[in-house]
Amino acid sequence: MFQPVVSKSPLARGFALLELIFHVGVRNVRKTNGNAVLGLVLSIVQSVTLIAVMLLLFEILGMRATALRGDFVLYIMSGVFCYTTHSKTLMAVSKSDGPTSAMMKHSPMNTIVAVGGAALSTLYLQTLAIGVILYFYHTVWTPITIHEPVGVAAMFLLSWASGIGVGMIFKAATPWQPDFFLIATSVYARANMLFSGKMILANATPSYILSMYTWNPLFHCIDQNRGFMFENYHPHYSSITYPVVVTLILILLGLMGENFTNKHASASWNARR
């Protein structure tokens, strides 16, 4: 995994960095669960459970009529997949190897590799889980049609990227007040259960309620995802630009914060804890 540092061209160093991120991602997948198949099954079960819970809530609360015309289960999936990918990426990045980690003692290791490996492992598991769920739903239950698959995939990746941005903010801040920011990370992830907008249809929601959701980049990803997925839905209260800009800003701030934290990091920070 780690090799001696030698002088290379910028292109060769770039490929070496990508290779290192890949190996760290594989390590994270194996660290999460020693059995790769079992790890995939757990990801599938978690997503299916959330889909089933939301279907039950829609039935109990009588909210099914507020959904758009089309496959109702696919409508639920469009929100659940973006939400789970964002949340799991956020948690994985925020808990990735920090400045005092043993892995950071190896010279090729750095923040970008740690964050990239954590994000890549999550993307890998989520992509496989979503592919398996959609395949079995399409073949066993009912055939599905996705209006613009490329747009749907782009919104899925944007949800993943926004999770990286938010996770990097929490990762940079956690060493300063671990207890507080660990709780704050969990609170944010749980709050997204409500404020991600996966249970509402933006075009059918009053503006005074939408104001509670439009600050969240994940809300825009989910609403735009439904616009690409269903031919008869055209989002009017969300945009692609907003989550892209917010994600870039969060990643930049996260890198700046992580750099500042690394300069002040000490293995004795937790000595009094």
Buried (B, 14 or more C-beta within 10 A) or exposed (E): EEEEEEEEEEEEEEEBBEEBBBBBBBBBBEEBBEEBEEBBBBBBEBBBEBBEEBBEEBEEEEBEEEBBEBBEBBBBBBBBBBBBBBBBBBBBBBBBBBBBEEBBEEEBBBBEBBBBBBBBBBBBBBBBBBEBBBEEBBEEEEEBEBBBEEBBBBBBBBBBBBBBBBBBBBBBBBBEEEEEBBEBBEEBBEEBEEBBBBBBBBBEBEEEEBEBBBEBBBBBBBBBBBBBBBEEBEBEBBBBEBBBEBBEEBBEBBBEBBEEBBEEBEEEBEEEE
